[in-house]
Amino acid sequence: MINDLQAKVMDLVGFIQACVTGEPLVAGSWFEYENVDLDINSVENHVLWLLPEVVPHIKKHVAADLKSIRDLFGGFFKLSPEVRSRLTRSMERFSLSQSRQKIVDQVLDLALAFEIAVSGGRGDNAPPNWKVGTRTAQLIGGPLLDRQTTRSSLGALYRLRNIATHGGNFSDPEKREQKEILASAYTIYRRLVESFIVLASVPDWPSLELEPRVKK
């Protein structure tokens, strides 16, 4: 039972990281008796840190608005169990990407997070870079120029991803540009997850690929 509770906490932490803070998070838990007279081992009680698979480097404190968390989490549970499960797996990859130390690993996990999030439906066998760029830009929506910028930013992410998957090296002189590409893609990912929650359902991907989602 405790393991199940800890797993739910980690899912919640991943959700808050992807939707609210945009920064690596960890959680802690502890055990104590409601009746302190029964707690004969109180001196041994300590915080058990709940960490992702890759331990992140926590650089700063991050403020989070409780109302925003409640509103977004409430919207998340309006999604079907299948969509919630897919987005949870996607957010796990997002969290891992932000925990990685090497840019190449950050790129690979973030690209996988996008692919899991927008998978499914007719046309799912399209090339990943086209599918991720088009579906993400169309689901987030906005004027044509904004959608073109979104797709261009994800195109840059996938150029790095292709270098990584084909055994190429990331050169140090280009590290600043690579970090900027990642930072932009992280922001886009968070907007993508929020768009799923606002829509409260899975879009008809073939239709959305031709016409952006109309925000009500």
Sequence and secondary structure as in RCSB ss.txt:
>XXXX:A:sequence
MINDLQAKVMDLVGFIQACVTGEPLVAGSWFEYENVDLDINSVENHVLWLLPEVVPHIKKHVAADLKSIRDLFGG
FFKLSPEVRSRLTRSMERFSLSQSRQKIVDQVLDLALAFEIAVSGGRGDNAPPNWKVGTRTAQLIGGPLLDRQTT
RSSLGALYRLRNIATHGGNFSDPEKREQKEILASAYTIYRRLVESFIVLASVPDWPSLELEPRVKK
>XXXX:A:secstr
 HHHHHHHHHHHHHHHIIIII S   EEE    SSGGG TTGGG   EEE  SS     S     HHHHHHHHHH
HTTS HHHHHHHHHHHHHHHHHHH SSHHHHHHHHHHHHHHHT  STTTTS HHHHHHHHHHHHH   HHHHHHH
HHHHHHHHHHHHHHHTT    GGGHHHHHHHHHHHHHHHHHHHHHHHHHTS   HHHHTTS     
